[in-house]
Each structure stands twice: as structure tokens, then as C-alpha cells.
Amino acid sequence: MFARTVTINVKANSAAEFTRTLENQVIPLLRKQKGFQDEITLLVTGGTEAVAISFWDQVENADAYAREVYPEVLKTLAKIVEGTPKVESYEVSNSTFHKIAARTAA
């Protein structure tokens, strides 16, 4: 399993709109993507920064989303975010929720 994190600076007084936009527009797009597993979004108290973590079954599916759909998501969020979001990708090594065990060293 792979995870993709996006760190976003949310404009002042836009936390509620950010949350609504994710729920009504972004998450439905994610659910349509091949290999998408889950989305967790964390919002700093005060709503000025958010971290969105999406989980994917394969890195190729996460990469396809990044190329084909993520630019549309950025346009959707443009009026409520400041600057360029920071994107990073990870291989998931443990998860109690997704029942992933740590890989044993070879």
C-alpha cells in the first residue's frame, strides 16, 4: 500500500469551506480512481493548515491520479488555499486501520 500526503495552507476563515469542498467535490473524485483505498484529512486547530493523506493499493494508481485528476483538484481548491501544496509519497509500513504489518527485514 502507498500513501500520498498533501500539505496545504488554507486561507484565513476558509476552514469550513475547505472541509465542505473536500467532502462534496474532492472525495467523490478520489472514490472513482482505480486503486484508491482511503482519505484522511487533518486540519490544524484554527484551520490554517491541512494535511491530506490518501491511501492507494499501488504506486502506479497514485501516480495516475497525480497526473490525471490532481490538477483538477487544485483548481477546485484554488480559491481557498494559499501557495502551492507540498506533495510527498510513501510506502505504508504499518497501519492498524488497514491491517498492514511491518515488513520483516530480509
N, C-alpha and C positions, 0 to 999 in steps of 0.2 A: 504494500500500500504506500502511496505517496501523498504528501501534503504540500499545499501551496499556501503561503502566507502573504497577505497584502496589508501593509501598514498605511493607514490613511489619516490625513489631517482633516478633520471635519470643521467646517466654518462655524463661527460662533452662533449659538442659538439655532443650530440646524440638526441637533441630535435626533429629535423626534421625526423629522422629515427623512433623515438618513435611514433610520430604522424602518419607517414605512416603505421607503423606496426599495430597500433590500427585500423586505417581506413580499411586496407586491410585484416587483419587476425583476430583481436580480435572482432571487432564489428560484422562481419558476424557470428562468433560463438555464440555471445550473442543473435543475432536475431533468431537463431534456438532453443533457450531454452524456454521451457514451462514457461509461466508467465512473461517473460521479457517484460518490458514496454519502457524503455528509458535508454540512457547512456549519461552522461555529463562528459567531462574531462577538468580539469582546469590545465594549465601549468604556473608555476611561470615565470615571466619575466626573461630571461636568461636561462630558460629551465632546471634547476637543480632539480626541484621537481614538481610532478604532483599529483593531486587528481582526481581519477576516481569515479564517483557516478553512480551506476546502480540502476534502479527502477524496482521493482517486484510486481506482484499482490498479492502474498502470500509468507510468510516467508519460507514455505516448498520448494517453487520453487527456491528461492535464496540459500537455504541450499543445494539443489540438485546440482545446478550449482557449488557451492563451493566445493563439494565433487567430482563431476564427470568431470568438464570441467576446473575449475580454475587451477589445476595443469598443464594442457596443456598450458594455457595462460602464466603461469610463465615460462615455458620452452621457449615459443616463445619470451618472453621479456628478457630472461636471459643475452643476450649479450649487452643490452642497459640500464640495471638497476643495481644499486649497493645496496647491502644489501637485507634484507628481507622486502617486503612491509608490511605495517601495515593495517590490515583489521578490520573494525567495521561495525556493523549492527544497523539499526534504524527503528523505526516505523515512517512513514511520518505523521506529524500532520497538516501541511499546505502546499499548493502548488498552486500558481496562474496558472502555466502552466498546471498542471494535474487536476486543478479544484477540489482540495481537501480542504474541510473546516475543521477548528479546531473542534475536538470533544468537546462536551459540558460536563462539569463535572457532574457526577452523584450524 
